[in-house]
Amino acid sequence: MNWDTSIENFKNYLKLERGLSINSIKSYEFDIVQFKNFIIENKIDESPKKCSKSTVKRYLYKNFSNKNTRSQARSISALKGFFNYLLFEGKINSSPLNDIESPKIENKLPEVLTEDEIKRLISSVKIDSEFGQRNKAIIEVLYGTGIRVSELTELKISNIFFNENIIKVTGKGNRERYVPLGKIASIEIKKYLNAREKLKIDSKFSDILFLNRYGRQLTRSMIFKVINDSSINAGIDKKISPHTLRHSYATHLLKNGADLRTIQLILGHESITTTEIYTHLDTFHLEEVLKKYHPREN
């Protein structure tokens, strides 16, 4: 059982059994290959089956001195996943990472726009420009549904149900979910569809909603540019991305009374723990709730 075969089998397991995305699998592979290269470069005669705890510790000690806490935790997580897979498959009797703990990571709170900044962002779009209506619709859909940028680029016209005010998206791990579509976002999509008809559309992308000037699917980097250009035009002094609109969507829902479980389902979070980060974002609002409702504050 050599390293290359084991890594390839692990990647197939992540794809077929765990349903992970290509990017997630590549991330796992990167960290495991780094460990494999360390073993080869240091002429350590250990296969995955015979890998020792001391070798893992040597690798972590040598390679973690110049890595931040988040990178360290990711590497350890990847190695643990790999050896736990071998354990599950009966290839090894115990994992060499059994007693190795990941460093604690401080949760970095995401950047969030205020409701006023969202209005400025949308108003900054030059609607009379060639792709003004498309760009406005993009921002309205990102903020009006909270979907990920990858879900936006893959959004199909056939998965937009205007009468029911919902869209169907495919999220991480190819999991499908239905997301409410707001009234304003719906209106802007319909306006864009009229403009879209003027494009010479590549038949391969005929069902994809948002297209470039060549009638093909937009890239994530293009969506990022749309958001970045709009934020500059709006004079917003924050470093934002398409994901900022997702964070803003969730934060504003919570602020206005939505419960965490509902937000979790809409965002497609596998765990409620991921959604709980939004409870830390608007401390001013939480303080106002305390003053308004707690008997000792009145």
N, C-alpha and C positions, 0 to 999 in steps of 0.2 A: 504494500500500500504506500505509493509515493505521494509527494506533496501535490503535484499537478492534478493527478487523478482525484485525490481527496477534495481539493478545492473546487474542481469542476462538478463533482457530485454534490457538494455542499451548495453550489450556486443553483443547481437543478432543484434541490430540495427547497431553497428559498423561493424559487419561482413557482414550482408546481404545488408544493405543500403549504407554504406560508403565504403565497400570493403577493410577494413583495414587488415593488416597482423596479424597473431597470436601474434607476439611479440609486436606490437603496442597495441593490445587489452589488453594484459597482463599488459602493462605499465599503461594504463588507470585504469584497475581493481585494481592494486596495490595501487595507490594513493587514489582511492575512498574507498577501504576497510580500509585503514589507517584512513580516516576520520570517517567511520562508527565505527571503534573500539574506536576512541576517544570519540564518543557519548555514546557508551555502557559503557566504563570504567569510565566516569564521570557521569553516571546515568542521562543523559539528556533525557527527555521524548519528543523526537522530531522524527517524521517519515520524510522521504524525502519530503512529502507534506507540513509538518509544520516546516521545518528547517528554522531557523532565521538567519539573517545577523550577529547578535551578536555571535551566536555559531560558525559561520564560522570564524569570526575575532579572537575569543578565540583560536580556533584550529590553525590558521595561526601563531598567536603570540607565542603559546606554542611550536609548532613544527618546526618553521623556524629559531630559534636562532642558531642552529648548522648545517644548510643546506646552501649550496652555492647558488648563484643567479640562476644558471641553474636549480637546483632541485626545487627551489621555484617556478620558472616560469612554470615548468612542472606540479607541483601539482595543481597550480591555473588553468592551462589550462585544466587539467583533470576534476576538479570540475566544471568549467564553461561548459565544454562539456556535463557533466552529467545533470546538472540542465537545460541547454538549451534544451536538449533532452526531459526532463520532461515538459518543457514549450511548446515545439513543439507538444507533445502528449496531451496537455491539462490537465495534471495532477496537474500543479501549475499555478498560475496567474502571478508570477514574480520570477526571480532568486535572491537568496540571495547573489549572487556575482556580481550583476549589477554594483555597484560602486567600485569594487575592481580591481585594476590594477596590472598587472604582472610587476615584476622588470625588468629593462632594462638589456639585456644580451649583453656582449661584444662578438662580433663574433671572435671566435678563428680560426685563419687561419690554414688550414690543412697542414701537412708536405708534401713536394713535393720533388721528386728526380730530379736531373738535367739529361739531355740526356746522359751525360757521365756516371753518376751513374747507369742509366738504362742498359747501355751496360755492365758495370762491373757486375751488378746483374745477367744478363743473361749468361755472360761468366763464372760466378762462378759455374754454375751448372755442376756437373760431369756427362757428357753425357754417359760415359761408365758404370755408376752405374746401379743397377737394375731398378730404376724408374727415371733415369736421363732424358730420352726423355720426359716422362710424365711431369716431373717438369718444364722442359724448355718450353714445350707447354703451361702449366698453366700460367707461367709468360708472355709469348708472347701473350696469349689470353687476360689476364687481362689488360696488357698495350696496346695491339693492338685493343681493342674494348671498354675499359672503363666500362665493365659490373661489377655489384656488385658481391661479393663473393657468395651470395646466388643464384644468377643467373648462376654463373659458375658451382656450384655443381649440379644444376638442368638441365644444358645444355644437350640437346639430339642430338644424331647423326643425327636423322631424321630432325632436325631443322637447320642443317648446309647445306647451298646451295653453294657449291664450285664454280659452274659455274657462279653464280650471285654475288659471293663474299659478301654474307650477312649471318647473323644468326638470328634466331627468339628466343627471350628470353621472359620469363615471369617475370615481375618486381613487384613492390609494388602494393598491391590491385589487384593482378592477372591480371594486365594490360600487354598485349602483345605488343611488338614493334620489328621492324627489325633494326638491327645494322650492319653497314659496317664491313666486315672482311678483314683486311689487308693482303697483299701478304705473308709477312713473317710468320704471325700467321697461315695462311692457310697451308703453307708448313710444319710447325712444327706439326700441327694437323695430317696431312697425315702421317708424319713419326711416330707419336705416335700411330696412328691406326694400323700400321703394327706390332708394339710391343704389342699392346693391344690384338691382336688375339691369342697371346701365353697364355693369362690368362684363367683360368677356371672361366667363367663368370656366376654369379648368374642370372638365367633367369629373375628375377624381375627387374634387372638393365641392361638388355641387350641393351637398347637404350640410357643409360646414358653414356656420353663421358668419363669423368674422373673417374677411378675406383681404389680401393686399391688392395692390394695383394690377397685379397679373392674374387675379382671380384664384389665388392659391391661399392656403391656410397661413395665418399669421404665426410667427414664432413668439416664444415667451419674451425674447429680448426686444421685439418690436412693441409688445404690450408695455414692457418696462419703459421704453422710450416715450410712448404716448403719455404715461403717467408722469414721468420725469419732466417732460416738456410742459405739461399742463401745470405742474407744481411751480415751475420757474415763472411761467406767465402769471400765475396767481399770487406770486410773491410769498410763497409759503417757505418759511425758514426751517424746514425739517427735512431730514433725509428719508424719503419715502419710496415705496415700491408698490407693485400691485398687491402684495401681501398686507401692506398697511391698510388698505381698504377693507380687507377681510377682518383685520383686528378692530378697525373702527366700527364696522358693522356689528360685530359681536359685543363690543363695549357699549355701543349706543342701545342695543337691544336690552342688555342687562340693566343699564341705567334707567331705561323707561319701563322696567317691570317684568321683562321676560325671565323665565326660570332657566337654570343651568342645564337641566335635562333637555329642554326644547332646543336650546342653543347647540348643545352637543349633537343632537340628531341633525339639525340643519347643516352644521359645519362638517359633519361626517367624521367626528373624532371617535376613535375606537374606545378611548377611556375618558371618563368624566374628569379625571385628574388633569388632562390636557386643557379642558375647557375652564377649569378652576382658576387658571392664570388671570382670567378677566375680572375676577373678584378683587384683584389687587390694583387694577388700573385706575379706578376713579375714586380715590379716597375722599375727595371733597363731597361727592355724591353720597357716599356711605355715611359721612359725618352728618350730612343734612338729614338723612333717613333717621339716624339716631336721635337727633334733636327733635324731629317731628313726632316720632312714635314711642320713644322710651319714656316711661312714667317719671323717671327722675330728671328728665331734661325739660319738663314743662312746668 
